[in-house]
Amino acid sequence: MSIKIRMRGKSAGGVAEVKALIKHPMESGVRMDKKTGKPFPAKYINMVEVTVNGVKAIDAQWSGAVSANPYMAVKVKANAGDEIGISLSDNTGEKGTQSLKLK
């Protein structure tokens, strides 16, 4: 199963604002299951990459401290017609990618 990403973006004056809503449980591995008394297994996004026309613009590393279903907003140098892509992977190897053309 892949990580689902919903994104929007708009460019004005050579700067694009890209917003993304990511569907992911972001489990830190510290929270305990009340029924079993055992911790939930860790499952969190640990790599985020934003590209503009295939060239890496942002490279981030996240941890279990990020909330479930995170919202992300970034600004990058880009013009209308450029393609913005977001790639994610989590600590279990699950991946997700999404891209859009700016208006």
N, C-alpha and C positions, 0 to 999 in steps of 0.2 A: 504494500500500500504506500502511496506517495503522500508527501506533505502538501496540503492544498493551500494555494496562495491566491488571494483576490487583490488586484492592484488597479490603481488609477494614476494618471499623471497628466500634467499640463505644463507647457513651456511658455515662458514670457521673458523677453529680453535676454535670451541666451542661457537662462537658468530654468531648469525643470524641477518641479516639486512632485515627488513620487510617493504615494501612500500605499501601504500594503497591509492587509489583514491576513494573518497566518493561522490556520487551524492546526493546533498541536497541543497535546496535554501538558508539556513542559513539567514533567514530574522530576523533582530534585533527588529522590531516593532517600529522603530523610523522613517524610510524612509516613505515619503508621496506619495500617488498616485496622480499624477498631474491632472487626470481627475476628481476625486471625492474630493480631498483635505483631505482625511482621511488617517491615517497611515495604511500600510500593517500590517496584524496581525503577531505577533512574532512567529517564527518557527525556532528553532535552536537546534543543537545537544548539549545536556548538560551532557551526560555520555559516556565515552569511556573506554573500558576494553580490554586488550590484555592478552591472556592466552597462556601458553606453556604446552601442554599435559594436558589441563584442569585445571591447577594451575594458579591463577592470577599472572601475572608478572607486569602489568602496569594498574593503575586505574587513569583516568584523568577526570576532569570536565571542560567542555568548556562553552562558553557563546555566545551571539549574536555578539561578536567582531570578530569571525572567519569568513573568507571569504566564499562565496558560492562555492560549489563543492571542499571542502578542500582536500589537499594532505597531507598525514601523513607518516613519515618515523621514525622507531624506531629500536634500537638494543637491543636484549635480549640474555641471555645465552640459547643456544639451539644447538643441533647437527642435522646432516642429519637424516631424518626419523622421527623427532619430528613433532608434529602437533601444528601449531600456529593458534589461533582463535582471531577474533576481533568482539566485540559486541558493538553496539551503541544504544542509545535511545535519542529521542528529547523531548522538553517540551510539545508536544502534545500527547505523548505516543507512537509515531511511533518507531519501532525498526528495527534493521538490524543486521545480523550476517553473517560471512564468515570465512572459515578456509582453510588451505592448509597444505600439508606435505612438509617439507623441503627436498631439494635435496642436 
